[in-house]
Amino acid sequence: MRHIDLSSVLRQTISCELYSNLVTRPTGAAVRGAIERILSDTDGRALTVIDLSQVSMIDFSCADEVIAKLVLRYSADDAPGEVYFVFRGIGDDHWIAVEAVLERHGLAVVLETTDGFALAGPVSENEARAWDAVRLLGPAPALAVAQEIACDPEEIERTLEDLWRRRVLVKLGSDYAAVGPYDG
């Protein structure tokens, strides 16, 4: 697991120790570029925690550049690696911008909150139920998830594949695991 503190990346990128606001598209693009350089040495599958705890403010353009474009790049068919993200420290001051870019791009992400881990972004009720079931069960095949939530196995298989493509589930052979720790 790799931990990336966005405030540290921001300060290194713009060479200012006192700055903790992610504002302007060029700043967001520079921070994303720095994160992509960090991730470029990733071999195989990797979990990366993107920590916004020390970021005072993030505007729409930076949320788009950093969060949306990272998730879009690493969930694309031609992604440079199998990278999964957990976003930590997204507070009320960040949420309006983050939620807007998730909605705009149709992205789902995993958030680490004070209550544990949660799925965020535009997801269907079926997707949310499937993700919660996988998180509860631990690594599990589609059939076990379908049984857990009393749903058609073929439909759940499609749902789990979609959640894997969106990088909120990890594929482990024929099993699926939720990004974030196992609750079972």
PLY file of the C-alpha trace (Angstrom):
ply
format ascii 1.0
element vertex 184
property float x
property float y
property float z
element edge 183
property int vertex1
property int vertex2
end_header
0.00 0.00 0.00
1.25 3.43 -0.89
0.23 6.59 1.01
0.32 9.93 -0.82
-0.22 13.06 1.25
-1.63 15.61 -1.20
-0.52 18.58 0.88
3.11 17.35 0.72
2.86 16.78 -3.03
1.31 20.23 -3.41
4.06 21.94 -1.39
6.80 20.10 -3.32
5.13 20.84 -6.66
4.74 24.57 -6.12
7.79 24.95 -3.81
5.93 26.70 -1.02
5.89 25.29 2.52
2.88 27.30 3.70
0.44 26.62 0.87
-2.29 24.01 1.47
-5.05 24.97 -0.99
-5.62 23.02 -4.17
-6.93 25.71 -6.50
-6.55 26.35 -10.24
-6.45 23.78 -12.99
-2.68 24.18 -13.64
-1.95 23.46 -9.95
-4.18 20.37 -10.06
-2.52 19.16 -13.26
0.94 19.63 -11.71
-0.07 17.70 -8.57
-1.61 14.91 -10.66
1.56 14.73 -12.74
3.62 14.35 -9.56
1.31 11.58 -8.33
1.54 9.80 -11.70
5.34 9.94 -11.46
5.14 8.34 -7.99
2.83 5.63 -9.37
4.95 5.00 -12.48
7.14 2.48 -10.65
4.14 0.37 -9.62
4.50 -3.27 -10.59
1.36 -5.39 -10.63
-1.59 -4.49 -8.44
-1.34 -1.55 -6.01
-3.52 0.19 -3.45
-2.85 3.90 -3.09
-4.28 6.07 -0.33
-4.67 9.67 -1.47
-4.80 11.73 1.71
-6.46 15.16 1.68
-6.41 15.56 5.47
-3.94 18.45 5.37
-5.45 20.16 2.31
-7.46 23.18 3.43
-9.45 23.63 0.24
-9.93 21.99 -3.13
-11.83 23.71 -5.91
-13.75 22.10 -8.78
-10.92 22.38 -11.29
-8.38 20.75 -8.95
-10.81 18.00 -7.95
-11.31 17.35 -11.66
-7.57 17.36 -12.40
-6.46 15.32 -9.39
-9.29 12.98 -8.43
-11.29 12.52 -11.63
-8.37 12.31 -14.04
-6.43 9.91 -11.79
-9.41 7.58 -11.44
-10.25 7.86 -15.14
-6.66 7.08 -16.17
-6.27 4.05 -13.91
-9.71 2.62 -14.70
-9.22 2.88 -18.48
-8.69 -0.23 -20.60
-5.16 0.98 -21.39
-4.29 2.00 -17.80
-0.57 2.17 -17.00
-1.10 -0.21 -14.08
-3.69 -1.89 -11.90
-3.95 0.84 -9.29
-6.81 1.16 -6.81
-7.45 4.30 -4.78
-8.82 5.07 -1.35
-9.41 8.75 -0.66
-8.82 9.78 2.97
-9.53 13.06 4.71
-12.24 14.38 2.42
-14.05 16.81 4.66
-17.06 19.03 4.25
-14.85 21.74 2.71
-13.80 19.31 -0.04
-17.01 17.38 -0.58
-18.93 19.80 -2.82
-16.13 19.84 -5.42
-15.38 16.11 -5.13
-19.03 15.10 -5.40
-19.51 17.34 -8.45
-16.62 15.76 -10.39
-17.69 12.22 -9.46
-21.19 12.97 -10.77
-19.92 14.74 -13.87
-17.70 11.83 -14.90
-19.89 9.01 -13.53
-17.08 7.85 -11.23
-17.22 5.79 -8.08
-14.50 5.95 -5.43
-13.81 4.48 -2.02
-13.64 6.97 0.83
-12.06 6.33 4.20
-14.23 8.06 6.77
-14.29 8.18 10.55
-16.90 5.39 10.39
-14.89 3.11 8.10
-14.99 2.81 4.33
-17.75 3.96 2.03
-18.55 3.93 -1.64
-19.11 7.41 -3.11
-20.23 8.71 -6.47
-23.14 7.80 -8.69
-23.81 4.13 -7.98
-27.03 2.20 -8.30
-28.70 0.60 -5.32
-27.67 -2.81 -6.68
-24.02 -1.68 -6.99
-24.03 -0.33 -3.44
-25.57 -3.52 -2.08
-23.07 -5.69 -3.97
-20.08 -3.61 -2.80
-21.30 -3.70 0.81
-21.79 -7.47 0.59
-18.26 -8.01 -0.75
-16.88 -5.77 2.00
-18.77 -7.78 4.61
-17.93 -11.22 3.15
-14.31 -10.56 2.31
-12.98 -11.99 -0.96
-15.92 -13.87 -2.47
-17.17 -15.25 -5.79
-20.17 -13.72 -7.52
-22.41 -16.62 -6.46
-21.74 -15.97 -2.75
-22.46 -12.26 -3.22
-25.68 -13.08 -5.11
-26.77 -15.37 -2.27
-25.88 -12.77 0.37
-28.12 -10.13 -1.19
-30.71 -12.49 -2.74
-30.05 -11.39 -6.31
-29.73 -13.11 -9.69
-26.16 -14.53 -10.02
-25.76 -13.40 -13.64
-26.86 -9.87 -12.79
-24.48 -9.77 -9.83
-21.63 -11.05 -12.00
-22.20 -8.12 -14.38
-22.47 -5.69 -11.46
-19.26 -6.96 -9.86
-17.42 -6.73 -13.19
-18.63 -3.14 -13.58
-17.45 -2.29 -10.05
-14.09 -3.90 -10.82
-13.75 -1.83 -14.00
-14.55 1.26 -11.92
-11.71 0.17 -9.56
-13.75 -0.07 -6.35
-13.44 -3.86 -6.31
-10.32 -5.96 -6.84
-10.43 -9.23 -8.80
-8.59 -12.08 -7.11
-9.01 -14.99 -9.53
-12.74 -15.72 -9.47
-13.25 -13.78 -6.23
-13.92 -10.08 -5.71
-12.66 -8.01 -2.79
-13.63 -4.50 -1.79
-10.99 -1.81 -1.96
-10.24 -1.07 1.68
-10.07 -3.51 4.58
-12.25 -6.55 5.11
-14.99 -6.04 7.75
-15.89 -9.67 8.41
0 1
1 2
2 3
3 4
4 5
5 6
6 7
7 8
8 9
9 10
10 11
11 12
12 13
13 14
14 15
15 16
16 17
17 18
18 19
19 20
20 21
21 22
22 23
23 24
24 25
25 26
26 27
27 28
28 29
29 30
30 31
31 32
32 33
33 34
34 35
35 36
36 37
37 38
38 39
39 40
40 41
41 42
42 43
43 44
44 45
45 46
46 47
47 48
48 49
49 50
50 51
51 52
52 53
53 54
54 55
55 56
56 57
57 58
58 59
59 60
60 61
61 62
62 63
63 64
64 65
65 66
66 67
67 68
68 69
69 70
70 71
71 72
72 73
73 74
74 75
75 76
76 77
77 78
78 79
79 80
80 81
81 82
82 83
83 84
84 85
85 86
86 87
87 88
88 89
89 90
90 91
91 92
92 93
93 94
94 95
95 96
96 97
97 98
98 99
99 100
100 101
101 102
102 103
103 104
104 105
105 106
106 107
107 108
108 109
109 110
110 111
111 112
112 113
113 114
114 115
115 116
116 117
117 118
118 119
119 120
120 121
121 122
122 123
123 124
124 125
125 126
126 127
127 128
128 129
129 130
130 131
131 132
132 133
133 134
134 135
135 136
136 137
137 138
138 139
139 140
140 141
141 142
142 143
143 144
144 145
145 146
146 147
147 148
148 149
149 150
150 151
151 152
152 153
153 154
154 155
155 156
156 157
157 158
158 159
159 160
160 161
161 162
162 163
163 164
164 165
165 166
166 167
167 168
168 169
169 170
170 171
171 172
172 173
173 174
174 175
175 176
176 177
177 178
178 179
179 180
180 181
181 182
182 183
